[in-house]
Amino acid sequence: MDRMIEKKRWSWRTILLIGGAGLILLIIVGRFIDAGGGRRLRVPAERIEVATVELGEFQEYIPVTGSVIPMSTHYVDAIRGGVVEEAFVEEGSIVEAGDSILRLSNTDLLLDIMYREAELYSQSNNLRNTIIAMEENRLRMLRELLDVEHEIARQRRLTKNATELAHRDLISRDDYEEAREELEYLMEKRRLLAAMQRQDSLYRAEQVHRIQESLARMQSNLDMVRGNLNELIVRAPVSGRLTSLNAEVGQVKSSGERLGQIDVLSGFKVRASVDEYHVARVGKGQPASLELSGNTFALAVEKVYPRVISGRFDIDLCFVDGEPEGLRRGRTVHLRLELGETAQALLLQMGGFFHDTSGRWVYLLDEEGKTACRHQITVGRKNPRSCEVLGGLAEGDRVIVSSYERFGEADRVVLE
C-alpha cells in the first residue's frame, strides 16, 4: 500500500541566512554602481593624497648618485722590482713631492752592478797597459831614430873624408863606394823610421780614443745601473695625500706594479653613473646641482665617458662656484642633472598614480571634492617631483595622486 511523502518546507533559519547573504551582496554591488550605472568605490579621505594642477616653472632633470673623487690622482708604481724592506709613511699621510715612501731591495741588481764594476776595472787596467806599451814603443822608435841620426852624422863625415881621399887616390874606389852607400842606407833608414813613427803616432791616438770611448760607455752603463739603485727608493711624484698604499714589508713587487696612489689636494669633482637612456641628452657643460648641509652647489658636466657598462655610463662633474667644505674621497652625493631649459607649464605633482597609469589617466575630483572620476590626460616631460600636463587638465583641477592599486577597476571614487 502506497504512502504519500510530505514535502518539507524551508525553515525560518534557512530563509534568514539566504536573505542576509543576498542583502550583503546587494550592498557590495551597490557600492560600485552609481546612478549612471558605472562602478564606484568608497574610500576614506585620509587614505589618499590630492594635488592641484598648477602653472609654474618646469625643469626637467634626473636624480643621479655620484661619488666624490679628487681633481687629479697620481699613481705610484714600482719602477724596479724587488722585496719591500721598509715603509717610510703610512696610508693617509700627507706627502711632498720627492718624499720617500718605500725602500725595496734587489739582489740581481746588486750582482749586476758588481759584475759591471769588475768589468770596468779590468778594461781600465787593459787601457793603462796598452797605453804603457804604446808609450814604450814610441820611446823605442825615438831612440832608434836618434841612433840613426847619430850614425848619419858620423857617416857623413866619413863619406866626406873618403871623397877627398878618393880624389887624391889615397883610398880605393871600393872604400869610397862603401862609405857612400852606407850613408845612403842610413838616410833611407831614417826616412823609414820617421814614417813608422808618424804612423804609430796616428794608430796610437786612434786606439787610445777607441778604448777611452769604450770605457766611457761602460762607465755610463755602470752609472745607469747604479742609478737603478735609487729607483729602489719609491718616492712621491707629487704633493698630496697618500690615499692608497698596497705594500707590506717582505712582499715581492714586480717592475711596473701599482703600489698606491696620491690625491692632489687642489679640489674635488664628482663621478656619477647615468642610465644609458639619457646618453644622447648629456654633454659637456650641462648643469647640475647638489644640496648639502642646507646649501645648494652648482656643478657642470666636465667629461662624458662613452663606454656603456651594464646599461649605464659615467660622467665627471666639476663645481662651478666653489665646493662644499669637508669633502672626502669616496663620499656619496645625490645630484640633480638638468636635461633641459626651464619653461612655463601646467604641472601635476608626481605620485604613486603615475606608476599605475603611466600618466595616461587620473582620478579627477569634482568641484565639491567628494567624488573623483576617471579622466584621460596627456603628459609630456617629467622629473621626480612633477610632470608636464599637455592635455586633459586645467589649472586648478584637483587630482588623486596617491597609488590607484587598491581602487581596482572602479570608474568613480567616493571620498568618505
HELIX and SHEET records of a PDB file:
HELIX    1   1 TRP A   12  PHE A   32  1                                  21    
HELIX    2   2 ALA A   45  ARG A   47  5                                   3    
HELIX    3   3 THR A  107  HIS A  167  1                                  61    
HELIX    4   4 ARG A  173  GLU A  231  1                                  59    
HELIX    5   5 GLU A  276  ARG A  281  5                                   6    
HELIX    6   6 GLY A  352  THR A  357  1                                   6    
HELIX    7   7 GLU A  405  PHE A  407  5                                   3    
SHEET    1   A 6 ARG A  40  VAL A  43  0                                        
SHEET    2   A 6 ARG A 412  LEU A 415  1                                        
SHEET    3   A 6 THR A 371  GLN A 376 -1                                        
SHEET    4   A 6 TRP A 361  LEU A 365 -1                                        
SHEET    5   A 6 ARG A 398  ILE A 400 -1                                        
SHEET    6   A 6 VAL A  50  THR A  52 -1                                        
SHEET    1   B 4 GLU A  54  PHE A  58  0                                        
SHEET    2   B 4 ALA A 343  GLN A 349 -1                                        
SHEET    3   B 4 SER A 386  GLY A 391 -1                                        
SHEET    4   B 4 THR A 378  LYS A 382 -1                                        
SHEET    1   C 7 TYR A  61  PRO A  70  0                                        
SHEET    2   C 7 PHE A 268  ASP A 275 -1                                        
SHEET    3   C 7 ARG A 312  PHE A 319 -1                                        
SHEET    4   C 7 ASN A 295  VAL A 304 -1                                        
SHEET    5   C 7 PRO A 287  LEU A 292 -1                                        
SHEET    6   C 7 THR A 332  GLU A 338 -1                                        
SHEET    7   C 7 TYR A  61  PRO A  70 -1                                        
SHEET    1   D 4 THR A  73  ASP A  77  0                                        
SHEET    2   D 4 ARG A 258  ASP A 263 -1                                        
SHEET    3   D 4 GLY A 240  LEU A 245 -1                                        
SHEET    4   D 4 ILE A  94  VAL A  95 -1                                        
SHEET    1   E 4 ILE A 233  ARG A 235  0                                        
SHEET    2   E 4 SER A 100  SER A 105 -1                                        
SHEET    3   E 4 GLY A  82  ALA A  87 -1                                        
SHEET    4   E 4 VAL A 252  LYS A 253 -1                                        
END                                                                             
